Amino acid sequence: MPIDAAKATSAEPRTTELAWEPKDVLLYHLGIGAGVPATDPGELRYTLESELHVLPSFATVAGGGMALAGGLSAPGIDVDLAAVLHGGQTVTVHRPLPVRGRAVQTSTVPAVYDKGKAAVIVLRSETADDDGPLWTCDTQIFVKGEGGFGGERGPSSRRELPERAPDRTVERPVREDQALLYRLSGDWNPLHADPEFAKLAGFDRPILHGLCTYGITLKAVVDEVLDGDVARVTAYTTRFAGVVFPGETLRVRMWREPEGVLVSVTAADREDAPVLADTAVETGPPGV
């Protein structure tokens, strides 16, 4: 079996040096749709180096997205990229991300869960610089055809949405070339660019990166509910419930709660097919 759960979870932590600069942050923000309208002051915070602040979801690509790449090459894991889908993602922010940095990332595989017809690999990467912890990423990778090995099924992460109407609903168009731009931040999986590879994975055309939708959604929440204050985000978690095709429109519904914002994301062009579920942005007070 390509996945040896015992070997993966008992392996020594792997360390990687990360480095990024304002150009990397700007490219990431453009990759998730920032900059429209180009001269809007709210957008310039994402696209102009003199105004720049860092959306916390940048943690998923800092240093070229080494957390995901490193996890799939961990001891005991040998999988076909055509069978891989991103199952879920959490970023916990320990302090605001700097626009330029050097840090060390420590990666482990805390668990491999058996979902029957698939396996879920749980990756954890903890990143710190000379001043201390910066962020922790927890990633769930869904691998089709690798279940049935008798392992634990894993916990449920389901979140109930409020029964009331959303406090805010916005639509975010996805450009036809969005995946081609986003992949320049480090996720080179051909599933998002090569039509022939996408067909091997069961799709009639390339799909958008789940982490691109993840970033688009966090930006919408920060802009619409948090007054553009990225420093208020303390954690952000989601489950990838469905695919997005470039050229579609995302419908983002938001509910304000005492601990943050609950979110639902659907594909407006496909009768609100689920895209992101069990999604929450945990927040601190303004100015923190």
Contacts in CASP RR format, 6 or more apart in sequence:
PFRMAT RR
TARGET T0000
AUTHOR 0000-0000-0000
METHOD contacts of the structure
MODEL  1
MPIDAAKATSAEPRTTELAWEPKDVLLYHLGIGAGVPATDPGELRYTLES
ELHVLPSFATVAGGGMALAGGLSAPGIDVDLAAVLHGGQTVTVHRPLPVR
GRAVQTSTVPAVYDKGKAAVIVLRSETADDDGPLWTCDTQIFVKGEGGFG
GERGPSSRRELPERAPDRTVERPVREDQALLYRLSGDWNPLHADPEFAKL
AGFDRPILHGLCTYGITLKAVVDEVLDGDVARVTAYTTRFAGVVFPGETL
RVRMWREPEGVLVSVTAADREDAPVLADTAVETGPPGV
1 146 0 8 1.000
1 149 0 8 1.000
2 77 0 8 1.000
2 78 0 8 1.000
2 79 0 8 1.000
2 80 0 8 1.000
2 146 0 8 1.000
3 76 0 8 1.000
3 77 0 8 1.000
3 78 0 8 1.000
3 79 0 8 1.000
3 112 0 8 1.000
3 119 0 8 1.000
3 121 0 8 1.000
3 143 0 8 1.000
3 146 0 8 1.000
3 149 0 8 1.000
4 75 0 8 1.000
4 76 0 8 1.000
4 77 0 8 1.000
5 112 0 8 1.000
5 119 0 8 1.000
5 149 0 8 1.000
5 151 0 8 1.000
7 75 0 8 1.000
7 76 0 8 1.000
8 74 0 8 1.000
8 75 0 8 1.000
8 76 0 8 1.000
8 77 0 8 1.000
8 109 0 8 1.000
8 112 0 8 1.000
8 121 0 8 1.000
9 109 0 8 1.000
9 110 0 8 1.000
9 111 0 8 1.000
9 112 0 8 1.000
11 74 0 8 1.000
11 75 0 8 1.000
11 76 0 8 1.000
11 108 0 8 1.000
11 109 0 8 1.000
13 106 0 8 1.000
13 107 0 8 1.000
13 108 0 8 1.000
14 70 0 8 1.000
14 71 0 8 1.000
14 74 0 8 1.000
14 106 0 8 1.000
14 107 0 8 1.000
14 108 0 8 1.000
15 104 0 8 1.000
15 105 0 8 1.000
15 106 0 8 1.000
15 107 0 8 1.000
16 66 0 8 1.000
16 70 0 8 1.000
16 104 0 8 1.000
16 105 0 8 1.000
16 107 0 8 1.000
17 102 0 8 1.000
17 103 0 8 1.000
17 104 0 8 1.000
17 105 0 8 1.000
18 62 0 8 1.000
18 63 0 8 1.000
18 64 0 8 1.000
18 66 0 8 1.000
18 101 0 8 1.000
18 102 0 8 1.000
18 103 0 8 1.000
18 104 0 8 1.000
18 105 0 8 1.000
18 127 0 8 1.000
19 63 0 8 1.000
19 101 0 8 1.000
19 102 0 8 1.000
19 103 0 8 1.000
20 58 0 8 1.000
20 62 0 8 1.000
20 63 0 8 1.000
20 100 0 8 1.000
20 101 0 8 1.000
21 99 0 8 1.000
21 100 0 8 1.000
21 101 0 8 1.000
22 49 0 8 1.000
22 52 0 8 1.000
22 99 0 8 1.000
22 100 0 8 1.000
24 61 0 8 1.000
24 62 0 8 1.000
24 63 0 8 1.000
24 64 0 8 1.000
24 185 0 8 1.000
25 52 0 8 1.000
25 54 0 8 1.000
25 58 0 8 1.000
25 99 0 8 1.000
26 46 0 8 1.000
26 47 0 8 1.000
26 49 0 8 1.000
26 52 0 8 1.000
27 184 0 8 1.000
27 185 0 8 1.000
28 55 0 8 1.000
28 58 0 8 1.000
28 61 0 8 1.000
28 185 0 8 1.000
29 35 0 8 1.000
29 46 0 8 1.000
29 47 0 8 1.000
29 55 0 8 1.000
29 58 0 8 1.000
29 219 0 8 1.000
30 47 0 8 1.000
30 181 0 8 1.000
31 178 0 8 1.000
31 181 0 8 1.000
31 182 0 8 1.000
31 184 0 8 1.000
31 185 0 8 1.000
31 212 0 8 1.000
32 55 0 8 1.000
32 57 0 8 1.000
32 182 0 8 1.000
32 212 0 8 1.000
32 215 0 8 1.000
32 216 0 8 1.000
32 219 0 8 1.000
33 172 0 8 1.000
33 175 0 8 1.000
33 178 0 8 1.000
33 216 0 8 1.000
33 219 0 8 1.000
34 43 0 8 1.000
34 46 0 8 1.000
34 47 0 8 1.000
34 219 0 8 1.000
35 43 0 8 1.000
35 44 0 8 1.000
35 46 0 8 1.000
35 47 0 8 1.000
36 43 0 8 1.000
37 43 0 8 1.000
38 47 0 8 1.000
42 223 0 8 1.000
42 228 0 8 1.000
44 51 0 8 1.000
45 51 0 8 1.000
45 52 0 8 1.000
45 53 0 8 1.000
45 228 0 8 1.000
46 52 0 8 1.000
46 53 0 8 1.000
46 55 0 8 1.000
46 219 0 8 1.000
49 99 0 8 1.000
52 99 0 8 1.000
53 96 0 8 1.000
53 99 0 8 1.000
53 230 0 8 1.000
53 231 0 8 1.000
54 96 0 8 1.000
54 97 0 8 1.000
54 98 0 8 1.000
54 99 0 8 1.000
54 230 0 8 1.000
55 215 0 8 1.000
55 218 0 8 1.000
55 219 0 8 1.000
55 222 0 8 1.000
55 230 0 8 1.000
56 91 0 8 1.000
56 93 0 8 1.000
56 97 0 8 1.000
56 135 0 8 1.000
56 218 0 8 1.000
56 230 0 8 1.000
56 233 0 8 1.000
56 236 0 8 1.000
57 91 0 8 1.000
57 211 0 8 1.000
57 214 0 8 1.000
57 215 0 8 1.000
57 218 0 8 1.000
57 219 0 8 1.000
57 236 0 8 1.000
58 97 0 8 1.000
59 91 0 8 1.000
59 93 0 8 1.000
59 97 0 8 1.000
59 127 0 8 1.000
59 134 0 8 1.000
59 135 0 8 1.000
59 137 0 8 1.000
60 67 0 8 1.000
60 68 0 8 1.000
60 89 0 8 1.000
60 91 0 8 1.000
60 137 0 8 1.000
60 211 0 8 1.000
60 214 0 8 1.000
61 185 0 8 1.000
61 186 0 8 1.000
61 187 0 8 1.000
61 211 0 8 1.000
62 97 0 8 1.000
62 103 0 8 1.000
62 127 0 8 1.000
64 185 0 8 1.000
64 186 0 8 1.000
65 185 0 8 1.000
65 186 0 8 1.000
65 187 0 8 1.000
66 105 0 8 1.000
66 125 0 8 1.000
67 105 0 8 1.000
67 107 0 8 1.000
67 123 0 8 1.000
67 125 0 8 1.000
67 137 0 8 1.000
67 139 0 8 1.000
68 123 0 8 1.000
68 139 0 8 1.000
68 141 0 8 1.000
68 187 0 8 1.000
70 107 0 8 1.000
70 123 0 8 1.000
71 77 0 8 1.000
71 107 0 8 1.000
71 109 0 8 1.000
71 121 0 8 1.000
71 123 0 8 1.000
71 141 0 8 1.000
72 79 0 8 1.000
72 84 0 8 1.000
72 121 0 8 1.000
72 141 0 8 1.000
74 107 0 8 1.000
74 109 0 8 1.000
74 123 0 8 1.000
77 109 0 8 1.000
77 121 0 8 1.000
79 143 0 8 1.000
79 146 0 8 1.000
81 189 0 8 1.000
81 190 0 8 1.000
81 191 0 8 1.000
82 191 0 8 1.000
82 197 0 8 1.000
82 200 0 8 1.000
82 201 0 8 1.000
83 143 0 8 1.000
83 144 0 8 1.000
83 145 0 8 1.000
83 146 0 8 1.000
83 201 0 8 1.000
84 141 0 8 1.000
84 142 0 8 1.000
84 143 0 8 1.000
84 144 0 8 1.000
84 189 0 8 1.000
85 141 0 8 1.000
85 142 0 8 1.000
85 143 0 8 1.000
85 144 0 8 1.000
85 240 0 8 1.000
86 139 0 8 1.000
86 140 0 8 1.000
86 141 0 8 1.000
86 142 0 8 1.000
86 209 0 8 1.000
86 210 0 8 1.000
86 211 0 8 1.000
86 240 0 8 1.000
87 120 0 8 1.000
87 140 0 8 1.000
87 141 0 8 1.000
87 142 0 8 1.000
87 239 0 8 1.000
87 240 0 8 1.000
88 139 0 8 1.000
88 140 0 8 1.000
88 237 0 8 1.000
88 238 0 8 1.000
88 239 0 8 1.000
88 240 0 8 1.000
89 137 0 8 1.000
89 138 0 8 1.000
89 139 0 8 1.000
89 140 0 8 1.000
89 211 0 8 1.000
89 214 0 8 1.000
89 237 0 8 1.000
89 238 0 8 1.000
89 240 0 8 1.000
90 137 0 8 1.000
90 138 0 8 1.000
90 139 0 8 1.000
90 235 0 8 1.000
90 236 0 8 1.000
90 237 0 8 1.000
90 238 0 8 1.000
91 135 0 8 1.000
91 136 0 8 1.000
91 137 0 8 1.000
91 235 0 8 1.000
91 236 0 8 1.000
91 237 0 8 1.000
92 135 0 8 1.000
92 136 0 8 1.000
92 137 0 8 1.000
92 138 0 8 1.000
92 234 0 8 1.000
92 235 0 8 1.000
93 134 0 8 1.000
93 135 0 8 1.000
93 233 0 8 1.000
93 234 0 8 1.000
93 235 0 8 1.000
93 236 0 8 1.000
94 132 0 8 1.000
94 133 0 8 1.000
94 134 0 8 1.000
94 135 0 8 1.000
94 136 0 8 1.000
95 133 0 8 1.000
95 134 0 8 1.000
96 230 0 8 1.000
96 231 0 8 1.000
97 134 0 8 1.000
97 135 0 8 1.000
98 129 0 8 1.000
101 129 0 8 1.000
102 129 0 8 1.000
103 127 0 8 1.000
103 128 0 8 1.000
103 129 0 8 1.000
103 134 0 8 1.000
104 127 0 8 1.000
104 128 0 8 1.000
104 129 0 8 1.000
105 125 0 8 1.000
105 126 0 8 1.000
105 127 0 8 1.000
106 125 0 8 1.000
106 126 0 8 1.000
106 127 0 8 1.000
106 128 0 8 1.000
107 123 0 8 1.000
107 124 0 8 1.000
107 125 0 8 1.000
107 126 0 8 1.000
108 123 0 8 1.000
108 124 0 8 1.000
108 125 0 8 1.000
109 121 0 8 1.000
109 122 0 8 1.000
109 123 0 8 1.000
109 124 0 8 1.000
110 122 0 8 1.000
110 124 0 8 1.000
111 122 0 8 1.000
111 152 0 8 1.000
111 154 0 8 1.000
112 119 0 8 1.000
112 120 0 8 1.000
112 121 0 8 1.000
112 122 0 8 1.000
112 151 0 8 1.000
113 119 0 8 1.000
113 120 0 8 1.000
113 122 0 8 1.000
113 151 0 8 1.000
113 152 0 8 1.000
113 153 0 8 1.000
113 154 0 8 1.000
114 147 0 8 1.000
114 148 0 8 1.000
114 149 0 8 1.000
114 150 0 8 1.000
114 151 0 8 1.000
114 152 0 8 1.000
114 153 0 8 1.000
115 142 0 8 1.000
115 147 0 8 1.000
115 153 0 8 1.000
116 147 0 8 1.000
116 148 0 8 1.000
117 144 0 8 1.000
117 145 0 8 1.000
117 147 0 8 1.000
117 148 0 8 1.000
118 142 0 8 1.000
118 143 0 8 1.000
118 144 0 8 1.000
118 145 0 8 1.000
118 146 0 8 1.000
118 147 0 8 1.000
119 142 0 8 1.000
119 143 0 8 1.000
119 145 0 8 1.000
119 146 0 8 1.000
119 147 0 8 1.000
119 148 0 8 1.000
119 149 0 8 1.000
120 140 0 8 1.000
120 141 0 8 1.000
120 142 0 8 1.000
120 143 0 8 1.000
120 154 0 8 1.000
121 140 0 8 1.000
121 141 0 8 1.000
121 143 0 8 1.000
122 138 0 8 1.000
122 139 0 8 1.000
122 140 0 8 1.000
122 141 0 8 1.000
123 137 0 8 1.000
123 138 0 8 1.000
123 139 0 8 1.000
123 140 0 8 1.000
123 141 0 8 1.000
124 136 0 8 1.000
124 137 0 8 1.000
124 138 0 8 1.000
124 139 0 8 1.000
125 136 0 8 1.000
125 137 0 8 1.000
125 139 0 8 1.000
126 133 0 8 1.000
126 135 0 8 1.000
126 136 0 8 1.000
127 133 0 8 1.000
127 134 0 8 1.000
127 135 0 8 1.000
127 136 0 8 1.000
127 137 0 8 1.000
128 134 0 8 1.000
157 237 0 8 1.000
157 239 0 8 1.000
157 278 0 8 1.000
158 278 0 8 1.000
159 262 0 8 1.000
159 277 0 8 1.000
159 278 0 8 1.000
159 279 0 8 1.000
159 280 0 8 1.000
161 255 0 8 1.000
161 262 0 8 1.000
161 264 0 8 1.000
162 255 0 8 1.000
162 257 0 8 1.000
162 262 0 8 1.000
164 255 0 8 1.000
166 253 0 8 1.000
166 254 0 8 1.000
166 255 0 8 1.000
166 264 0 8 1.000
167 225 0 8 1.000
167 254 0 8 1.000
167 255 0 8 1.000
167 256 0 8 1.000
168 224 0 8 1.000
168 225 0 8 1.000
168 253 0 8 1.000
168 254 0 8 1.000
169 251 0 8 1.000
169 252 0 8 1.000
169 253 0 8 1.000
169 254 0 8 1.000
170 220 0 8 1.000
170 224 0 8 1.000
170 251 0 8 1.000
170 252 0 8 1.000
170 254 0 8 1.000
171 249 0 8 1.000
171 250 0 8 1.000
171 251 0 8 1.000
171 252 0 8 1.000
171 268 0 8 1.000
172 216 0 8 1.000
172 220 0 8 1.000
172 249 0 8 1.000
172 250 0 8 1.000
172 252 0 8 1.000
173 247 0 8 1.000
173 248 0 8 1.000
173 249 0 8 1.000
173 250 0 8 1.000
174 208 0 8 1.000
174 216 0 8 1.000
174 244 0 8 1.000
174 245 0 8 1.000
174 246 0 8 1.000
174 247 0 8 1.000
174 248 0 8 1.000
174 249 0 8 1.000
174 250 0 8 1.000
175 181 0 8 1.000
175 246 0 8 1.000
175 247 0 8 1.000
176 246 0 8 1.000
176 247 0 8 1.000
177 246 0 8 1.000
178 208 0 8 1.000
178 212 0 8 1.000
178 246 0 8 1.000
178 247 0 8 1.000
179 192 0 8 1.000
179 193 0 8 1.000
179 206 0 8 1.000
179 207 0 8 1.000
179 208 0 8 1.000
179 209 0 8 1.000
179 212 0 8 1.000
179 246 0 8 1.000
180 192 0 8 1.000
180 193 0 8 1.000
182 192 0 8 1.000
182 208 0 8 1.000
182 209 0 8 1.000
182 211 0 8 1.000
182 212 0 8 1.000
183 189 0 8 1.000
183 192 0 8 1.000
183 193 0 8 1.000
183 209 0 8 1.000
187 209 0 8 1.000
187 211 0 8 1.000
189 209 0 8 1.000
190 197 0 8 1.000
190 198 0 8 1.000
191 197 0 8 1.000
191 198 0 8 1.000
191 201 0 8 1.000
191 203 0 8 1.000
191 206 0 8 1.000
191 207 0 8 1.000
192 206 0 8 1.000
192 207 0 8 1.000
192 208 0 8 1.000
192 209 0 8 1.000
193 206 0 8 1.000
194 206 0 8 1.000
195 205 0 8 1.000
195 206 0 8 1.000
197 206 0 8 1.000
198 204 0 8 1.000
198 205 0 8 1.000
198 206 0 8 1.000
198 207 0 8 1.000
203 243 0 8 1.000
205 245 0 8 1.000
206 245 0 8 1.000
206 246 0 8 1.000
207 243 0 8 1.000
207 244 0 8 1.000
207 245 0 8 1.000
207 246 0 8 1.000
208 243 0 8 1.000
208 244 0 8 1.000
208 245 0 8 1.000
208 246 0 8 1.000
210 240 0 8 1.000
210 244 0 8 1.000
212 244 0 8 1.000
213 240 0 8 1.000
213 244 0 8 1.000
213 250 0 8 1.000
213 265 0 8 1.000
213 275 0 8 1.000
213 276 0 8 1.000
214 236 0 8 1.000
214 238 0 8 1.000
214 276 0 8 1.000
216 250 0 8 1.000
217 238 0 8 1.000
217 250 0 8 1.000
217 252 0 8 1.000
217 263 0 8 1.000
217 265 0 8 1.000
217 276 0 8 1.000
217 279 0 8 1.000
218 233 0 8 1.000
218 236 0 8 1.000
218 281 0 8 1.000
220 252 0 8 1.000
220 254 0 8 1.000
221 252 0 8 1.000
221 254 0 8 1.000
221 261 0 8 1.000
221 263 0 8 1.000
221 281 0 8 1.000
222 228 0 8 1.000
222 229 0 8 1.000
222 230 0 8 1.000
222 232 0 8 1.000
222 233 0 8 1.000
224 254 0 8 1.000
225 254 0 8 1.000
225 256 0 8 1.000
225 261 0 8 1.000
226 232 0 8 1.000
226 233 0 8 1.000
226 261 0 8 1.000
226 283 0 8 1.000
227 286 0 8 1.000
229 286 0 8 1.000
229 287 0 8 1.000
231 287 0 8 1.000
231 288 0 8 1.000
232 283 0 8 1.000
232 284 0 8 1.000
232 285 0 8 1.000
232 286 0 8 1.000
232 287 0 8 1.000
232 288 0 8 1.000
233 281 0 8 1.000
233 282 0 8 1.000
233 283 0 8 1.000
234 282 0 8 1.000
234 283 0 8 1.000
234 284 0 8 1.000
235 280 0 8 1.000
235 281 0 8 1.000
235 282 0 8 1.000
236 280 0 8 1.000
236 281 0 8 1.000
236 282 0 8 1.000
237 278 0 8 1.000
237 279 0 8 1.000
237 280 0 8 1.000
238 263 0 8 1.000
238 276 0 8 1.000
238 277 0 8 1.000
238 278 0 8 1.000
238 279 0 8 1.000
238 280 0 8 1.000
239 276 0 8 1.000
239 277 0 8 1.000
239 278 0 8 1.000
239 279 0 8 1.000
240 275 0 8 1.000
240 276 0 8 1.000
241 274 0 8 1.000
241 275 0 8 1.000
241 276 0 8 1.000
241 277 0 8 1.000
241 278 0 8 1.000
242 273 0 8 1.000
242 274 0 8 1.000
242 275 0 8 1.000
243 275 0 8 1.000
244 250 0 8 1.000
244 267 0 8 1.000
244 275 0 8 1.000
248 267 0 8 1.000
248 268 0 8 1.000
248 269 0 8 1.000
248 270 0 8 1.000
249 267 0 8 1.000
249 268 0 8 1.000
249 269 0 8 1.000
250 265 0 8 1.000
250 266 0 8 1.000
250 267 0 8 1.000
250 268 0 8 1.000
250 275 0 8 1.000
251 265 0 8 1.000
251 266 0 8 1.000
251 267 0 8 1.000
251 268 0 8 1.000
251 272 0 8 1.000
252 263 0 8 1.000
252 264 0 8 1.000
252 265 0 8 1.000
253 263 0 8 1.000
253 264 0 8 1.000
253 265 0 8 1.000
253 266 0 8 1.000
254 261 0 8 1.000
254 262 0 8 1.000
254 263 0 8 1.000
255 261 0 8 1.000
255 262 0 8 1.000
255 263 0 8 1.000
259 280 0 8 1.000
259 282 0 8 1.000
259 283 0 8 1.000
260 280 0 8 1.000
260 281 0 8 1.000
260 282 0 8 1.000
260 283 0 8 1.000
260 284 0 8 1.000
261 280 0 8 1.000
261 281 0 8 1.000
261 283 0 8 1.000
262 279 0 8 1.000
262 280 0 8 1.000
263 276 0 8 1.000
263 279 0 8 1.000
263 280 0 8 1.000
263 281 0 8 1.000
264 274 0 8 1.000
264 276 0 8 1.000
264 277 0 8 1.000
264 279 0 8 1.000
265 274 0 8 1.000
265 275 0 8 1.000
265 276 0 8 1.000
265 277 0 8 1.000
265 279 0 8 1.000
266 272 0 8 1.000
266 273 0 8 1.000
266 274 0 8 1.000
266 275 0 8 1.000
267 273 0 8 1.000
267 275 0 8 1.000
END
